[in-house]
């Protein structure tokens, strides 16, 4: 992956606001990343300073169990172990910040 794509991915993840989530696929689509798996790789290798807990699977499940309490602390109501994506998915079109 080139440095430009890497930085676009980091910038998109950083934009996901408190109380919202995005899927790996959402971030891949908005950054033209070749695969949602690349998003996980960036988070694993270079995501310590990013709101990694806000990136979840498309079905609303989390990759790491510690994400759930962190997201609940941000105000998400999660009765079980699955996030209601229809309710909490971030829509970047509603965010005035620009990815570029």
Z-matrix of the N, CA and C atoms (Angstrom, degrees):
N
C 1 1.444
C 2 1.526 1 108.39
N 3 1.321 2 115.44 1 138.49
C 4 1.463 3 118.95 2 -179.59
C 5 1.534 4 110.32 3 -80.50
N 6 1.307 5 115.28 4 162.38
C 7 1.473 6 122.29 5 -176.68
C 8 1.529 7 112.09 6 -62.30
N 9 1.318 8 116.59 7 -36.02
C 10 1.467 9 120.23 8 -179.59
C 11 1.530 10 111.13 9 -63.36
N 12 1.327 11 116.42 10 -45.62
C 13 1.468 12 120.39 11 178.05
C 14 1.521 13 110.24 12 -63.39
N 15 1.309 14 115.99 13 -43.47
C 16 1.466 15 121.31 14 178.76
C 17 1.532 16 110.05 15 -55.91
N 18 1.306 17 117.67 16 -47.01
C 19 1.467 18 121.81 17 -178.63
C 20 1.525 19 111.81 18 -69.77
N 21 1.334 20 118.67 19 -34.55
C 22 1.469 21 121.09 20 175.62
C 23 1.522 22 110.17 21 -63.27
N 24 1.323 23 116.51 22 -41.22
C 25 1.465 24 120.92 23 179.19
C 26 1.527 25 109.76 24 -63.50
N 27 1.320 26 116.65 25 -48.31
C 28 1.468 27 120.38 26 178.94
C 29 1.531 28 110.99 27 -58.92
N 30 1.329 29 117.02 28 -42.75
C 31 1.466 30 120.81 29 -179.48
C 32 1.529 31 111.43 30 -64.03
N 33 1.324 32 117.05 31 -40.58
C 34 1.466 33 120.67 32 179.73
C 35 1.524 34 110.85 33 -66.03
N 36 1.313 35 117.84 34 -44.02
C 37 1.463 36 121.32 35 178.86
C 38 1.520 37 109.81 36 -61.70
N 39 1.316 38 116.90 37 -42.02
C 40 1.465 39 121.60 38 -179.09
C 41 1.527 40 112.02 39 -62.93
N 42 1.319 41 117.59 40 -26.04
C 43 1.461 42 122.13 41 -178.77
C 44 1.520 43 114.12 42 -79.21
N 45 1.327 44 118.68 43 -18.06
C 46 1.467 45 119.93 44 -177.45
C 47 1.535 46 107.46 45 -64.26
N 48 1.331 47 117.06 46 116.85
C 49 1.464 48 119.69 47 -173.22
C 50 1.526 49 113.99 48 -76.32
N 51 1.288 50 114.13 49 157.60
C 52 1.468 51 121.96 50 174.31
C 53 1.529 52 108.70 51 -53.47
N 54 1.327 53 116.20 52 135.47
C 55 1.457 54 120.57 53 179.10
C 56 1.524 55 114.50 54 86.03
N 57 1.326 56 116.79 55 3.93
C 58 1.463 57 122.50 56 177.61
C 59 1.514 58 109.35 57 -130.21
N 60 1.331 59 116.33 58 162.19
C 61 1.461 60 121.85 59 176.41
C 62 1.522 61 109.27 60 -133.64
N 63 1.306 62 115.51 61 161.52
C 64 1.462 63 122.87 62 172.52
C 65 1.518 64 106.92 63 -136.63
N 66 1.301 65 116.00 64 151.40
C 67 1.466 66 118.80 65 177.50
C 68 1.527 67 109.74 66 -88.06
N 69 1.312 68 114.92 67 162.31
C 70 1.461 69 120.16 68 174.50
C 71 1.529 70 109.66 69 -55.43
N 72 1.332 71 115.63 70 -40.06
C 73 1.458 72 120.84 71 179.23
C 74 1.524 73 112.74 72 -66.78
N 75 1.339 74 116.65 73 -37.31
C 76 1.467 75 119.97 74 176.96
C 77 1.524 76 110.58 75 -59.64
N 78 1.324 77 115.51 76 -47.69
C 79 1.467 78 120.34 77 -178.23
C 80 1.533 79 109.87 78 -65.54
N 81 1.322 80 116.67 79 -41.12
C 82 1.469 81 119.71 80 178.81
C 83 1.529 82 110.40 81 -61.30
N 84 1.320 83 117.08 82 -43.69
C 85 1.468 84 120.58 83 -178.52
C 86 1.526 85 111.63 84 -64.86
N 87 1.319 86 117.28 85 -42.44
C 88 1.470 87 118.63 86 -176.36
C 89 1.516 88 113.22 87 -75.94
N 90 1.330 89 117.32 88 -14.75
C 91 1.470 90 119.93 89 -179.19
C 92 1.527 91 112.39 90 -111.80
N 93 1.320 92 116.81 91 3.63
C 94 1.462 93 121.89 92 -176.81
C 95 1.522 94 112.35 93 58.48
N 96 1.327 95 116.19 94 32.07
C 97 1.473 96 120.63 95 175.43
C 98 1.530 97 108.24 96 -71.05
N 99 1.315 98 117.58 97 147.50
C 100 1.463 99 120.11 98 -176.23
C 101 1.528 100 114.46 99 -68.21
N 102 1.336 101 117.70 100 -20.05
C 103 1.453 102 120.22 101 -176.44
C 104 1.528 103 110.05 102 -162.18
N 105 1.344 104 117.86 103 146.76
C 106 1.463 105 119.79 104 174.20
C 107 1.538 106 112.65 105 -59.40
N 108 1.317 107 116.76 106 -26.94
C 109 1.469 108 119.58 107 179.37
C 110 1.524 109 112.29 108 -62.77
N 111 1.318 110 116.18 109 -28.16
C 112 1.474 111 120.71 110 177.75
C 113 1.530 112 109.60 111 -62.85
N 114 1.321 113 116.75 112 -34.97
C 115 1.464 114 120.85 113 -179.49
C 116 1.527 115 109.41 114 -63.05
N 117 1.319 116 116.26 115 -44.69
C 118 1.464 117 120.19 116 176.63
C 119 1.512 118 111.90 117 -61.37
N 120 1.317 119 116.35 118 -38.97
C 121 1.466 120 120.18 119 179.19
C 122 1.524 121 110.36 120 -63.40
N 123 1.341 122 117.24 121 -45.43
C 124 1.472 123 120.49 122 179.55
C 125 1.529 124 109.81 123 -61.22
N 126 1.313 125 117.07 124 -43.93
C 127 1.464 126 119.46 125 179.08
C 128 1.523 127 111.87 126 -62.02
N 129 1.303 128 116.21 127 -41.69
C 130 1.469 129 121.07 128 -178.68
C 131 1.525 130 111.33 129 -67.50
N 132 1.326 131 116.87 130 -42.83
C 133 1.458 132 121.19 131 -173.40
C 134 1.528 133 114.53 132 -89.05
N 135 1.348 134 117.00 133 -27.94
C 136 1.462 135 119.38 134 -171.03
C 137 1.523 136 111.36 135 -149.12
N 138 1.326 137 117.50 136 34.43
C 139 1.455 138 119.33 137 -174.33
C 140 1.505 139 116.15 138 -116.92
N 141 1.323 140 117.13 139 12.15
C 142 1.458 141 120.16 140 -176.71
C 143 1.513 142 114.50 141 -58.94
N 144 1.324 143 117.09 142 -28.72
C 145 1.463 144 121.12 143 -178.63
C 146 1.529 145 112.52 144 -98.03
N 147 1.319 146 117.27 145 7.82
C 148 1.462 147 122.28 146 -177.83
C 149 1.529 148 110.69 147 -105.03
N 150 1.344 149 117.91 148 159.22
C 151 1.467 150 120.82 149 176.34
C 152 1.532 151 111.00 150 -77.32
N 153 1.318 152 115.57 151 64.56
C 154 1.471 153 123.02 152 -174.50
C 155 1.517 154 112.86 153 -57.72
N 156 1.331 155 116.71 154 -28.61
C 157 1.465 156 120.07 155 -177.70
C 158 1.521 157 111.84 156 -65.22
N 159 1.319 158 118.10 157 -17.25
C 160 1.465 159 122.19 158 -177.76
C 161 1.521 160 113.24 159 -87.88
N 162 1.312 161 117.36 160 -0.62
C 163 1.465 162 121.59 161 178.60
C 164 1.523 163 107.83 162 -104.20
N 165 1.331 164 115.41 163 119.66
C 166 1.465 165 121.29 164 -173.58
C 167 1.534 166 109.80 165 -131.28
N 168 1.303 167 114.95 166 173.91
C 169 1.471 168 119.24 167 176.32
C 170 1.530 169 109.82 168 -73.03
N 171 1.304 170 116.25 169 159.60
C 172 1.466 171 122.10 170 -177.62
C 173 1.521 172 112.50 171 -57.33
N 174 1.319 173 117.17 172 -32.31
C 175 1.466 174 120.20 173 -178.50
C 176 1.522 175 112.94 174 -83.93
N 177 1.332 176 117.87 175 2.86
C 178 1.461 177 121.34 176 178.18
C 179 1.512 178 114.67 177 90.88
N 180 1.316 179 117.59 178 1.42
C 181 1.460 180 119.06 179 176.41
C 182 1.528 181 108.95 180 -86.75
N 183 1.318 182 114.96 181 161.11
C 184 1.465 183 120.08 182 -176.72
C 185 1.516 184 110.82 183 -106.91
N 186 1.319 185 115.42 184 155.60
C 187 1.456 186 120.76 185 178.52
C 188 1.521 187 111.05 186 -83.01
N 189 1.331 188 117.31 187 -29.90
C 190 1.465 189 121.81 188 -178.06
C 191 1.524 190 108.84 189 -126.79
N 192 1.339 191 117.38 190 132.66
C 193 1.466 192 120.34 191 -177.61
C 194 1.530 193 113.77 192 -58.49
N 195 1.331 194 117.84 193 -29.47
C 196 1.467 195 119.88 194 -178.13
C 197 1.531 196 112.64 195 -69.88
N 198 1.328 197 117.81 196 -11.04
C 199 1.464 198 120.18 197 177.37
C 200 1.523 199 111.34 198 -65.80
N 201 1.324 200 117.76 199 -38.88
C 202 1.462 201 120.62 200 -175.06
C 203 1.522 202 112.72 201 -59.20
N 204 1.336 203 120.30 202 -52.56
C 205 1.468 204 117.92 203 178.88
C 206 1.533 205 112.80 204 -64.21
N 207 1.312 206 117.13 205 -32.75
C 208 1.467 207 119.59 206 178.28
C 209 1.527 208 110.42 207 -65.60
N 210 1.316 209 117.03 208 -41.42
C 211 1.459 210 121.00 209 179.11
C 212 1.526 211 111.13 210 -70.57
N 213 1.309 212 116.84 211 -36.77
C 214 1.473 213 119.64 212 175.58
C 215 1.526 214 109.92 213 -62.44
N 216 1.320 215 116.59 214 -39.41
C 217 1.473 216 120.55 215 177.11
C 218 1.529 217 111.76 216 -62.56
N 219 1.325 218 116.99 217 -25.03
C 220 1.468 219 121.46 218 178.01
C 221 1.527 220 111.66 219 -85.11
N 222 1.336 221 117.01 220 -1.29
C 223 1.453 222 120.59 221 175.57
C 224 1.515 223 116.12 222 105.80
N 225 1.337 224 118.03 223 -0.24
C 226 1.454 225 119.69 224 177.85
C 227 1.522 226 109.30 225 -73.12
N 228 1.312 227 116.08 226 133.39
C 229 1.458 228 121.33 227 174.71
C 230 1.526 229 107.00 228 -91.22
N 231 1.330 230 115.46 229 109.24
C 232 1.466 231 121.54 230 -176.76
C 233 1.528 232 106.43 231 -125.73
N 234 1.344 233 117.13 232 97.33
C 235 1.458 234 119.70 233 -175.65
C 236 1.529 235 114.27 234 -68.07
N 237 1.288 236 118.47 235 -32.49
C 238 1.465 237 121.49 236 -179.28
C 239 1.507 238 110.11 237 -118.90
N 240 1.323 239 115.13 238 -123.53
C 241 1.466 240 119.21 239 179.88
C 242 1.526 241 111.64 240 -123.26
N 243 1.339 242 115.63 241 23.28
C 244 1.467 243 120.52 242 -177.85
C 245 1.529 244 109.26 243 -135.53
N 246 1.314 245 115.63 244 131.43
C 247 1.459 246 121.99 245 -178.92
C 248 1.526 247 109.25 246 -84.41
N 249 1.315 248 115.92 247 138.56
C 250 1.463 249 121.73 248 176.17
C 251 1.530 250 107.59 249 -76.63
N 252 1.326 251 116.30 250 97.95
C 253 1.461 252 121.42 251 -175.22
C 254 1.534 253 111.62 252 -65.73
N 255 1.306 254 117.39 253 -32.43
C 256 1.464 255 119.39 254 179.39
C 257 1.533 256 109.81 255 -64.45
N 258 1.284 257 116.75 256 -34.09
C 259 1.465 258 121.46 257 -178.20
C 260 1.530 259 113.10 258 -84.29
N 261 1.345 260 117.35 259 -40.00
C 262 1.463 261 120.86 260 -168.83
C 263 1.529 262 115.25 261 -110.52
N 264 1.328 263 117.71 262 -3.53
C 265 1.471 264 118.63 263 -179.64
C 266 1.521 265 110.27 264 -65.16
N 267 1.322 266 114.78 265 132.31
C 268 1.465 267 121.95 266 178.87
C 269 1.513 268 110.21 267 -74.77
N 270 1.323 269 115.54 268 134.30
C 271 1.456 270 121.27 269 175.17
C 272 1.529 271 107.68 270 -109.84
N 273 1.325 272 117.44 271 104.81
C 274 1.466 273 119.32 272 -177.04
C 275 1.522 274 113.27 273 -62.99
N 276 1.335 275 117.72 274 -19.53
C 277 1.464 276 120.15 275 177.84
C 278 1.531 277 111.59 276 -68.43
N 279 1.337 278 116.43 277 -20.10
C 280 1.459 279 120.86 278 177.14
C 281 1.527 280 111.87 279 -89.64
N 282 1.330 281 116.82 280 -2.07
C 283 1.463 282 123.27 281 -177.26
C 284 1.529 283 108.27 282 -104.08
N 285 1.325 284 117.57 283 120.95
C 286 1.461 285 119.13 284 -177.34
C 287 1.531 286 114.85 285 -70.63
N 288 1.328 287 117.67 286 -16.57
C 289 1.469 288 119.53 287 179.55
C 290 1.519 289 109.59 288 -65.38
N 291 1.294 290 116.95 289 146.86
C 292 1.464 291 122.34 290 -177.84
C 293 1.518 292 110.12 291 -104.48
N 294 1.318 293 116.74 292 139.04
C 295 1.467 294 121.11 293 179.82
C 296 1.520 295 113.17 294 -68.87
N 297 1.267 296 117.78 295 -28.57
C 298 1.472 297 120.37 296 -174.23
C 299 1.507 298 111.90 297 -66.17
